Amino acid sequence: MGCLSRKSLQLYLLALALPPLLKNLVRITGVEPARR
């Protein structure tokens, strides 16, 4: 159970960390979305 819970927490942290990473990737590629 502990392992599963830990994996779930990892997924949650990954989901939290993904948006900024995507934003950085977008900035690096130079394609800035018009809506933001």
N, CA, C and O atoms as a Tinker XYZ file with bonds, in Angstrom:
   144  protein
     1  N      0.835000   -1.201000    0.000000    73     2
     2  CA     0.000000    0.000000    0.000000    64     1     3
     3  C      0.876000    1.259000    0.000000    63     2     4     5
     4  O      0.607000    2.219000   -0.722000    81     3
     5  N      1.920000    1.233000    0.818000    73     3     6
     6  CA     2.799000    2.399000    0.914000    64     5     7
     7  C      3.428000    2.733000   -0.434000    63     6     8     9
     8  O      3.544000    3.900000   -0.810000    81     7
     9  N      3.833000    1.682000   -1.158000    73     7    10
    10  CA     4.462000    1.900000   -2.461000    64     9    11
    11  C      3.477000    2.576000   -3.419000    63    10    12    13
    12  O      3.820000    3.525000   -4.124000    81    11
    13  N      2.258000    2.066000   -3.423000    73    11    14
    14  CA     1.235000    2.631000   -4.305000    64    13    15
    15  C      0.993000    4.092000   -3.955000    63    14    16    17
    16  O      0.915000    4.952000   -4.832000    81    15
    17  N      0.876000    4.356000   -2.661000    73    15    18
    18  CA     0.622000    5.740000   -2.210000    64    17    19
    19  C      1.772000    6.640000   -2.641000    63    18    20    21
    20  O      1.558000    7.772000   -3.075000    81    19
    21  N      2.992000    6.128000   -2.517000    73    19    22
    22  CA     4.164000    6.913000   -2.887000    64    21    23
    23  C      4.155000    7.201000   -4.384000    63    22    24    25
    24  O      4.482000    8.308000   -4.811000    81    23
    25  N      3.781000    6.211000   -5.172000    73    23    26
    26  CA     3.733000    6.397000   -6.617000    64    25    27
    27  C      2.668000    7.437000   -6.967000    63    26    28    29
    28  O      2.855000    8.266000   -7.857000    81    27
    29  N      1.554000    7.373000   -6.248000    73    27    30
    30  CA     0.479000    8.345000   -6.478000    64    29    31
    31  C      0.989000    9.746000   -6.169000    63    30    32    33
    32  O      0.723000   10.689000   -6.915000    81    31
    33  N      1.718000    9.880000   -5.074000    73    31    34
    34  CA     2.271000   11.181000   -4.693000    64    33    35
    35  C      3.246000   11.666000   -5.753000    63    34    36    37
    36  O      3.267000   12.849000   -6.091000    81    35
    37  N      4.060000   10.745000   -6.281000    73    35    38
    38  CA     5.010000   11.103000   -7.340000    64    37    39
    39  C      4.274000   11.629000   -8.557000    63    38    40    41
    40  O      4.679000   12.620000   -9.164000    81    39
    41  N      3.175000   10.947000   -8.912000    73    39    42
    42  CA     2.383000   11.377000  -10.065000    64    41    43
    43  C      1.818000   12.760000   -9.826000    63    42    44    45
    44  O      1.787000   13.599000  -10.726000    81    43
    45  N      1.367000   12.991000   -8.590000    73    43    46
    46  CA     0.796000   14.295000   -8.236000    64    45    47
    47  C      1.845000   15.394000   -8.368000    63    46    48    49
    48  O      1.579000   16.459000   -8.925000    81    47
    49  N      3.038000   15.121000   -7.847000    73    47    50
    50  CA     4.122000   16.111000   -7.932000    64    49    51
    51  C      4.499000   16.353000   -9.389000    63    50    52    53
    52  O      4.774000   17.486000   -9.785000    81    51
    53  N      4.511000   15.289000  -10.182000    73    51    54
    54  CA     4.829000   15.424000  -11.598000    64    53    55
    55  C      3.796000   16.305000  -12.289000    63    54    56    57
    56  O      4.138000   17.159000  -13.108000    81    55
    57  N      2.527000   16.085000  -11.948000    73    55    58
    58  CA     1.457000   16.885000  -12.546000    64    57    59
    59  C      1.618000   18.352000  -12.154000    63    58    60    61
    60  O      1.327000   19.248000  -12.946000    81    59
    61  N      2.086000   18.594000  -10.921000    73    59    62
    62  CA     2.298000   19.970000  -10.471000    64    61    63
    63  C      3.481000   20.597000  -11.185000    63    62    64    65
    64  O      3.479000   21.795000  -11.470000    81    63
    65  N      4.496000   19.785000  -11.475000    73    63    66
    66  CA     5.733000   20.311000  -12.057000    64    65    67
    67  C      5.647000   20.450000  -13.574000    63    66    68    69
    68  O      6.459000   21.150000  -14.180000    81    67
    69  N      4.664000   19.784000  -14.193000    73    67    70
    70  CA     4.592000   19.787000  -15.650000    64    69    71
    71  C      4.300000   21.146000  -16.284000    63    70    72    73
    72  O      5.000000   21.526000  -17.222000    81    71
    73  N      3.306000   21.893000  -15.820000    73    71    74
    74  CA     2.989000   23.181000  -16.462000    64    73    75
    75  C      4.184000   24.121000  -16.624000    63    74    76    77
    76  O      4.411000   24.624000  -17.724000    81    75
    77  N      4.956000   24.373000  -15.560000    73    75    78
    78  CA     6.133000   25.251000  -15.706000    64    77    79
    79  C      7.130000   24.700000  -16.726000    63    78    80    81
    80  O      7.728000   25.455000  -17.492000    81    79
    81  N      7.302000   23.383000  -16.727000    73    79    82
    82  CA     8.222000   22.774000  -17.689000    64    81    83
    83  C      7.739000   23.009000  -19.117000    63    82    84    85
    84  O      8.525000   23.338000  -20.006000    81    83
    85  N      6.445000   22.836000  -19.321000    73    83    86
    86  CA     5.882000   23.072000  -20.656000    64    85    87
    87  C      6.053000   24.526000  -21.048000    63    86    88    89
    88  O      6.351000   24.839000  -22.201000    81    87
    89  N      5.864000   25.413000  -20.083000    73    87    90
    90  CA     6.025000   26.852000  -20.355000    64    89    91
    91  C      7.462000   27.136000  -20.769000    63    90    92    93
    92  O      7.707000   27.887000  -21.714000    81    91
    93  N      8.419000   26.529000  -20.054000    73    91    94
    94  CA     9.832000   26.704000  -20.395000    64    93    95
    95  C     10.113000   26.169000  -21.788000    63    94    96    97
    96  O     10.818000   26.800000  -22.576000    81    95
    97  N      9.556000   24.998000  -22.086000    73    95    98
    98  CA     9.755000   24.393000  -23.398000    64    97    99
    99  C      9.219000   25.308000  -24.479000    63    98   100   101
   100  O      9.863000   25.501000  -25.510000    81    99
   101  N      8.046000   25.872000  -24.251000    73    99   102
   102  CA     7.435000   26.781000  -25.225000    64   101   103
   103  C      8.315000   28.004000  -25.416000    63   102   104   105
   104  O      8.503000   28.482000  -26.534000    81   103
   105  N      8.862000   28.515000  -24.290000    73   103   106
   106  CA     9.710000   29.699000  -24.382000    64   105   107
   107  C     10.990000   29.370000  -25.156000    63   106   108   109
   108  O     11.473000   30.183000  -25.944000    81   107
   109  N     11.527000   28.182000  -24.924000    73   107   110
   110  CA    12.755000   27.770000  -25.600000    64   109   111
   111  C     12.522000   27.648000  -27.103000    63   110   112   113
   112  O     13.354000   28.072000  -27.906000    81   111
   113  N     11.376000   27.062000  -27.478000    73   111   114
   114  CA    11.097000   26.885000  -28.903000    64   113   115
   115  C     10.789000   28.223000  -29.557000    63   114   116   117
   116  O     10.926000   28.376000  -30.771000    81   115
   117  N     10.370000   29.196000  -28.744000    73   115   118
   118  CA    10.116000   30.527000  -29.281000    64   117   119
   119  C      8.689000   30.703000  -29.778000    63   118   120   121
   120  O      8.360000   31.724000  -30.381000    81   119
   121  N      7.845000   29.712000  -29.527000    73   119   122
   122  CA     6.445000   29.817000  -29.962000    64   121   123
   123  C      5.592000   30.189000  -28.754000    63   122   124   125
   124  O      5.083000   29.317000  -28.050000    81   123
   125  N      5.444000   31.482000  -28.523000    73   123   126
   126  CA     4.676000   31.917000  -27.362000    64   125   127
   127  C      3.189000   31.998000  -27.717000    63   126   128   129
   128  O      2.811000   32.663000  -28.682000    81   127
   129  N      2.349000   31.316000  -26.929000    73   127   130
   130  CA     0.909000   31.352000  -27.191000    64   129   131
   131  C      0.342000   32.751000  -27.009000    63   130   132   133
   132  O      0.790000   33.488000  -26.131000    81   131
   133  N     -0.617000   33.122000  -27.808000    73   131   134
   134  CA    -1.173000   34.481000  -27.779000    64   133   135
   135  C     -2.097000   34.661000  -26.588000    63   134   136   137
   136  O     -2.257000   35.775000  -26.091000    81   135
   137  N     -2.717000   33.559000  -26.118000    73   135   138
   138  CA    -3.698000   33.702000  -25.040000    64   137   139
   139  C     -3.036000   34.060000  -23.724000    63   138   140   141
   140  O     -3.655000   34.702000  -22.876000    81   139
   141  N     -1.740000   33.641000  -23.532000    73   139   142
   142  CA    -1.067000   33.974000  -22.261000    64   141   143
   143  C     -0.042000   35.049000  -22.529000    63   142   144
   144  O      0.648000   35.488000  -21.608000    81   143
